[in-house]
Amino acid sequence: MRASLLALGALLGCSSQGAAGVPDASSDGEAESGTPDAGPDVAEAGDAACTGNCPVVLASNRNSPSAIAVDSSAVYWVEQVANATPPATAVMKVPLDGGTPQPLATIAGLSTAIALDSQSVYWVTGSSTGGAVVKVALGGGTPVVLATEGNSLFALAVGPAGVYWVDDKFGGSVQGTDVDGGAVRTVASGENEPVSIALDSTSVYWANNGDGTLRAAPLDGGAPVTLATGQGGIRSIARDATDVYWSNDLAPASLMRVGIDGGTPVLLTAAPQANPTAIAIDSVNVYWVDSRDPGGIFAVPLAGGAALQLASQQDNPRAVAVDANAVYWANLYGGNILKLAK
């Protein structure tokens, strides 16, 4: 069953923390249209009262999952390796319908970003001794280090032109390399704490949390163009063919968009829980997670309108992804990977 976001308005969704009453399946990008139905009740943690369209737990008791991606067969995420010294990241996946989580790779350093293409999973790590851009085959194997740059690699995106990332410290840079590695190209430097990145066929887009700007530059570098200024705490960006979308987590917290060539930013909606973090889009909506207690999953039409809460009482959700059929997210503290059908 599908429902119109505009018609549903502020109806509330169900919660899920792997508790009783939550179906357990035993374990950025664009997608087709569709908005998840919001259930008629707001179930609290441990409550069996969730009815209607309830979140499904695909994997549980993971160790601080902090980024998520999805393809046609599986959900992928990065998580901390428990009790590792020095700290290390594990890259994991689970089938879209749940099952036994499969480890794909483990590597030193901590990660908060993941991306996919048709062959590989990519992620970045950061540590006091240096950061790395790494990939592994979708089925797992030996990790391949594509680049070692900076020590605060924070986000990445991959496309036909290569893999690109941001380093939010020491001058703030946007860089890239080929998907098989090679020379590192600097797209921009001297940026003010870049924290999120997106690509299209010609340009790199990034958000500077330090000065509240949204910027873009050609894939091979060139003079950056400022698309938006005066934004309060940009946390995450996504783009489609015409616009760039982002979340602001400083008062007044909001979801915004602007044309890929710049212009006047458009307010899509105020964020109900005031701490929107990661976002994802499909052809109809912007989806986001809000980590402020009680954590929630929300959506708003690309054109703007009333925010719809899709799920509530989530345990510090930090990452979100969408495909044609569902919305997926990772709860940092609860350690659950979940999905909600559209």
N, C-alpha and C positions, 0 to 999 in steps of 0.2 A: 504494500500500500504506500502511495506517495501522497504528499501534501504540499500545498503552496505555502511558502514562507510568509508571503504577504498576508494570506488568510489566517495563518496560525498566530502571527504576531508574537506575543510573549508567553505562549504556552510552554510549560516546563517539561524537561525530559526526565528519564529515570537515572538512578545512580548505579554504579557498579564498583566494588572494590574486591571482587572475588568472594563475596560473602554469600550467605544463603539467599536463594531466590534469583541468583545471577547465573544465566546459562554459562557453563564452562566447557569449552571445546577440547578439553583434555590437554592441554599443554601446560615535492614539492614538490606538486605538479598540477597538471590539468586533467580533467576527466569529463565524462558526459554529465548531462544535466540531472538534477534530482536533489531534493532536500529530505533528510531523514525525518520520518514522522516523530513528533514529540509525543511521548506517552502522556496519559491523563494524570499520572501521579508523579510526585517527587519522592522517590524512595530514599530513605536514609541508609547510611552504612549499616550492614547487618540486618536490614529489613527485607522480608520476603514479599513486600507489597508491590514491587515493580510490575506493572502490567503494560500491555501494548508493545511498543518497540523498545526493547531493553538492550543495553550493552552486553556483548559477549566477551568473555575473557579468553584470549588466544594463548597467552602464556602468563604464568604467575610466579611470584616470589623471585623476580629478577633483581639484580643488584644495581639500583640507580640507573635505569635506562633513561637516556637523555636526548636521543635523536631517533627519528623513525623515517622509513621510506617504504614504498610499496610498488610491486610490479604485478604482472598478470597471474603470478602463482604464489607469491609469498610476501610476508611482511618482514622487513629487516630493521635492526636497531643496533645501537652501540650501548654497552653497559660497562661498569667498572668490574674488574676482576677482584673478587673478595680476598682480602688480606694479602694482596700483592705488594711486595717491596722490591724495587720502587713501584709506584702505581702503574697499572696497566689497563688496557681496554680490550674487551672482547667484542667481536662483531658476530651477531646472531641472526638467525632467521627462523620463521615458522610458517607453515602453509596458511593460506588465507582462511581456511576453515578450522585452524588450530591443529594441534598435534604435538609431537615432541620437538622442543626447540633444538636447532642444529647450530653448533658453533662453527663459524667459518674461518676465523683467524683470531689470534691474540698478539698484541704488540705493546711495548712499553709506552707510557704516556697516557693522558686522559683525553677523551674526545667529547665534543658536544655537537658534532655535525656528521651527516652521512648523505650520500647521493648515489644514484644508480645510472648506468646505461644498460644496453642490451647484453653486455658481456661481464661487467664487473660491478663490485661495490667499492665506493671510494669513501675515505674518511680522513680527517685531520686529527693530529694529536698535538698536545702542548705539554711542556714540562720545563723545569728550571734549567735543564741542560740543552733544550732545543726542541723545535717542533718538526713535524713531518707530514707530508701528504702521501697517503698509502692507498693501495688498491689490492683486491683479491677477487678471484673468479666468483661468480654468483653461487657456484656449488662448493666453494671453499678451496683451500690449498695454501700455498706459501705466499705470504704477503709480499708485495713489491713496493718498495719505497720510491716514489716518483720525484720527490723533492724534499730537501731539508732546509727550511727557511724559518727564521724568527723563533719565538718560543710561546706565542700566544695566538696560534691559529684558531680561528673562532667559527668560521662558516665556510662552506664550499658549495660549488655548483658545477655540473658537468654537461657538456654539449658536444656537438660535432667538432667544434674548434678546439676542444681541450677541456681540462679541469682548471678551475679558477678558485681562489680562496682569498680571505682577508686575514690580516694580522693586526689586532687591535692595540698593540703596544709599539713603543719605540718608533714613533713617527707615523704609524698607521699606514699600511700598504695594501694594495690590491695586486695580486700576482696570478700568473697562470703558467701552465706547461701543457705539452701534448699528453694524451691519455696513456701513452707508453713511456712518459718521462722525457727528459732531454733538457735543453736550455730553459731556464726560468725567465719569463718575460714580465717586466714590471709595467702594469697598466697605470697605476697611480701611486704616489707616495705623499707623505706629509698630510695624510688624512687624519681626522679627529675621531679616533676609536671606532673604526668600521666594525660592524657586528653582524651584518647579514648581506647576502649576495644573490643575484639572479642573472640569467643570461638570456639573450635571444641570438639570432643568427648574425648580428652585426655588433652588438654592444654588451658591455658588462654594466650592471646596475648594483649599487650598494648603498647602505644606510650608515651614516655616521652618528652614533649615539652621543658622542661628546659635544657636538654643536648642533644637533637636530637637523641635519641636512640629508637629502636624498640626491645621489649623484650618479652620473653615467659617463662612460668613455668607450671608444672603440675597442674591440677585442685585442688588438695589437698595441694599444696605448694611444695617447694623444691627449689633447687638452680636455680635462673633465668638464662636463656641463652640470650645473646645479639645477635639479628639477623641482626641488621644494626646500624651503628653509623654515626655521622657527618651529620645528616639531619637537614635542616633549618626550624624550626617551624612546626613540625608535628602537624596536626590538627585533622585528622580523619583516621581510618583504617577499612578495611574489609578483609575477607579472603574467599578462596575457598579451594578445596581439596589439592591444591599443593602450593599455594602462599598467601602471605599477601600483600595488596595494601595500599597505603597511599598518603595523600596530604601534600606538604610542602608549607607554605605560605611566607617564607622568600626568598629573592633573591638568586639564581634564582628560582622562584616559579615553582613547578613541580608536576607531578603524577609519583609515583614510585611503584616498586614491588620487592619482594625478596622471595625465597623459604621458606616454613614453617620451614625448618631446618637451615635457614641462607644462607650465600653465598654472592656473589657480587650483590648489588642492581642494578636494571635495570631501566633506565629512560624510562618511557612510552611516555611522551610528556611534553613540557614546557607549563605552564598554561598561556593562552593568556591574561587574565586580572590580573594576578599576585596576586590573593588573594583567592586561592581555599580553601574551608572549608570542609563541610560535603561531604562524598562520599558514594556510594552504587555500588554494582556490580550485573550483571547477568552472564550468561554463555558466553557472547560475549564481553561485554564492562564494563569499569569503568565509572560511571556517577559522576559528581560533580557540586556543586553550587559555584559561585564566587560572593562574596558580594560587591566587589569593583564596584562603580558606573561607567557605568551602569551595574547592576547585570545581571548575565547570568547563563544558565544551559548548561553543556558541556558533551561530551562523548569521549572516546578513546578506541580502541580495547584493550583487556587484554594483547595482545602481544606487544602493543605499535603502534604508528603511528601518523598521523595528528589529532589534536583535531577538533571535530565537534561541533559548537555552535548550540544547539537545541532551545534555547529561549533567547531573549535579553530584555533589559529595564525592568528587574525585580527589585522590590523594596526591596533590601537587603535580598536576599534569604539565609536562614541559615540551611535548612535541606532538605534531599532528600531520597526517597525510590523508589524501583522498584518492579514490578511484571511481569507476563508473557505478559501483554498487554500494559503497560503504565509506564511512569516516573511521579512521584509525588513530589511536593516540597511545602515548606512554605515560604512565604515572611514576614520577621519580621516586617518591617515598613508598608508595604501595608496591612498586615493582611489577605492576601488571601491564600487559600489552592488550589493548581492547579494540573492538570494532562495534560500530552501530550501523545497521543496514539503512540504506536510503529508501 
